Amino acid sequence: MNDVWAFFSFSDPTVRIVSLGTVFLAMSASVVGTFAFLRKRALVGDAIAHAILPGIAIAFMLSGTKNPVVLMMGALISGWLATWAMEYITEKTKLSNDTAVALVLSVFFGIGIMLLTHIQHSGSGNQSGLDQYLFGKAAGMTEQDLWTYSVVAVLLLTVVLSLYKELKVYSFNPDFAAVSGLPVKAIRRILNLVTVLAIAIGIQSVGVVLMAALLITPAAAARAWTSSLKIMLILAALIGGISGLSGSLISYLSPAMPTGPWIVMTLSIITLLSLFFAPKRGALSRLLKQRRHSQKILNENLLKVFYKLSVERKLEQVGLSVDQLQAERAINKSDFAAAIRRLKRKNWLLAEGEKLKLSSIGLVEAKRVVRLHRLWEMYLSQRLNLKEDHIHPNAESMEHIISPELEALLLKELDFPTQDPHNSPIPYAN
Amino acid sequence: MRKMAMLGDAISHAVLPGIVLAFMISGSRDNFSMLIGASLAGLLVTLLIELLHKKIHLQEDASIGISFTWLFAIGVILISAYTEQVDLDQDCVLYGEIAYVPFDLIYFSGGELFFPRATIISGLLFLLTLGFVLVAYKGLKITSFNSDYAKSLGISTLAWHLVFMSMVSITTVLSFEIVGAILIVALLVVPPATAYLLTKRLKQMLLLALIFALLSAIGGYYLAVLLDASIAGAMVSLAGFFFLLALIFSRLRSRSLKVDAYLNE
C-alpha cells in the first residue's frame, strides 16, 4: 500500500517522467486511433508501426548516430511512404484493402529486418539499442522524451480541435465529404500525418506490436458506450490515459513487469468489459433485450391459448389444467412453467388449486393479442389481397409487434370489423 | 483472396502465450509441445476474433487488432513473470517470434543441407498444403469468390471457413520456427498478390504465385549472403520488389489498353 502512495505522490522523478509519458502517449494514440477505427482502418496502425523500421535503419546507416531526432525523421518518412503505398495499392489495383495492408506491412518490415541484420553484422560498435524499437522500453524514458510526447499530444489536440468538423464528416462518410466540396485529399493527408506521428513517437516506449493496441483498443471500448464522436474521443483518451497510468504503476510495484504489455493488458480488460456490459450497445444488454422480447412473445402466446380455451370453448368456469394447455400448443416444458409463473406474478392468471384461470385484467390483455392477430389477418386479406391460407403465419409474428397507435389506425382503416377472414369474432375490450 | 490477409499476422503474434505456457508446463523446449501450445493459441485467437466479430458485432478489423495484441501482451507478461524460475530465454522466444536473430535463419539456409528436421517439416507442410488445395480446390474456389452463391448451393461456408482457418493456423505455426512470423505473412500474401495483378484465372494465379515464391526464396538467399543479412528479410524484400515490378507492369498495361481504346474510337 505504501508503494502505491509513493507512486501517486510522484515524488520520484523517474516515476513522474514514465507515468506522465505513458499517459500522454496513450492519450494521443487513442485520439488518433478513434479516427482510424471509424474509418475501419484499425489494422493500418499495426502496418505503420512495422513499416517504421526500415526508416530507422536507413536513418542510422546514413547518419551513423542514434540521435532520436534523426531516427524519428527516418521513421516519419518511411511511415508516411507506407501509408501512401497502402492507399495507392487499394485505389489503383484490384487488390483489397486488407491485402494491401498485409503486403505493405510485411514487405517494409522484411526490408527493415534485412537492413537491421546487415547493420549488426557490419559491426559498427554503437548499433546496439536499435532493437529497442522492436520491443519498446518505457522505463528508459528520459525528460527529453517526455517533452517530445507532450508537444506531440498538444499538436494532435490542436489539429483535432481545429479540424473537428472536417475530420468528423470525413471519417463517417468520405464520399459525402467529397461531394460537399471538402478538400478530402488534404484531410486524409493530415490525418495520415498525425497517425504516423503518434505511432513513431510511441514505438520507442511500447514496441511495434503493442502500439497497434494503443491505437485501436481504447476506441473500441469507447464506441461501446456512446454514439457521439465528441464523447467517444474524450472517453478513448481517458481510457488510454488510465491504462497508461496503471501500466506504469504495475511495473513500478513489481520491477520485473514490463510497462507496455501491462498497459495493453489493462486496456484489453477495460475493453472486453465495456463490450460485454455497456448499456445499450453491450453484448449483455443486447442479450437481455432479446430475452425480454422472447419472454413477451411466450407470454402473449400463452394468453392466446387461455383465451381460446376459456372464452371460445367455454371452459371458463372450471379453470384449466397445465396438461390441457400443453395439448393445445407445443411449448417446451420449462419455458411453459416459467411463462405461467410470470403471468401469475402479473396477476393475469389466478390459481385455483391445480387449475388456472384468466383474471379480469388478464382477459383484457388476452383479448388485445387475439384482436391484433385477427385485425392483421383482416388487413392482409382485404387490403393486400393475400389468400386466407397465407395470412396466419405472418399474423403470428405481427401480433407481438403492433403498437397501440398502429392498432388504432388499423381499426379505422378496416372500419372496426367484427369478424376475421376465418369468420372468428374479433374481440374488443368491452 | 478471402479478405483475411491480416489473419496470418494476427495468428503469428497470438501464438506467443501458447508457446510460453507449453514451455512452462512441459518444462522443456522440445518442439512438439511448443507446437501444440502454439496451435491451441492460434485456434483460440481465431475463435476470439469470431466471437468479437459475430457475437458482439465489433467490426472485423478491430476484432483482429484487439485479439492478437491482447494475447501477445499476455505472452510477454508471462515471459517476464516466469523467466526467473524457468530457464526460458526471453530473447529466444521474442527473437523467434520476430525472426530477428540471424542464427535462426542460418539454420534455415543450412537446413536444406544439415538440418533434416526443418527440411522434413517444410516438406511435409508443402505436401499437406498441396494435398489440401488439390482436394479442396472446388470448395475453396466457390467459397472464396462468392460465398452467397456457395450458400445457396447448400455448401456449408462455415465449415469451409473453419477448415481454411485451421489450415492458415497450422501453416503459420509450422513455418514459424523456420522463417519467423512477419515473414510468413509476407510469404502468404505477397506472391499471390503479385500473381493476382497479372492474371485473373485461379489456376494460373496459383502457379504464378508458386513461381514468385520460389524466385524470391532462392534470390533472397543469395542477396542475404551478399549483404550478410537476414535471409528471410532479404526474401521478403525481393518478393516486394517483384510485386513492385508487377504493379508497374499492370499499370502500364492498363494505360496502354486505355490508349488503344482511345485510338480505336
Interface residues (C-beta under 8 A of the other chain):
Chain A: F37 K40 R41 A42 L43 G45 D46 H50 I89 K92 T93 K94 L95 S96 D98 T99 V101 A102 L103 L105 S106 V107 F108 F109 G110 I111 G112 I113 M114 L115 L116 T117 H118 Q120 H121 S122 D131 L134 F135 V209 L210 A212 A213 L215 I216 T217 A219 A220 A256 M257 P258 G260 P261 W262 V264 M265 S268 T271 L275 F276 A283
Chain B: K3 M4 A5 M6 G8 D9 H13 L52 K55 I56 L58 Q59 D61 A62 I64 G65 I66 T69 W70 F72 A73 I74 V76 I77 S80 A81 E84 L94 I98 A99 Y100 P102 I182 L183 V185 A186 L188 V189 V190 A193 Y196 L197 L223 A224 L227 D228 A229 S230 A232 G233 A234 M235 V236 S237 A239 G240 F243 L247 S250 R251
